Amino acid sequence: MAHKIDDTCISCGICESECEYDAISPGDEYYEIDPELCTDCGSCVAACPTESIHPE
């Protein structure tokens, strides 16, 4: 199960730098997670300062 970033994201980029699988990239309004690349490791969840990342 992939994770998803909600609209409380402040686009700080911390999650992108923590993702070992390059599954996170900047989106139009906030960062997005590619479900095809996400391995559900949770490193982005632990790094997110606004708790914007949740299981999909």
Steps between C-alpha positions, in 0.01 A plus 500: 500500500645834397488817706330824401579862581200711599433870449661599831840456330712817515730388215811505718659212304619303801301192394653504152853494640411214739350274231752235390283399204450839331125459541440858618508805276364855498144524376291796388394602852700269728723194485364175356588132545511269198317183614693293246831592667391519865600193703312603816824527700371796703817709497307796359233470771762525774668799331189709426480797742129558430385135515361538146587147384261211562439147372277510193 
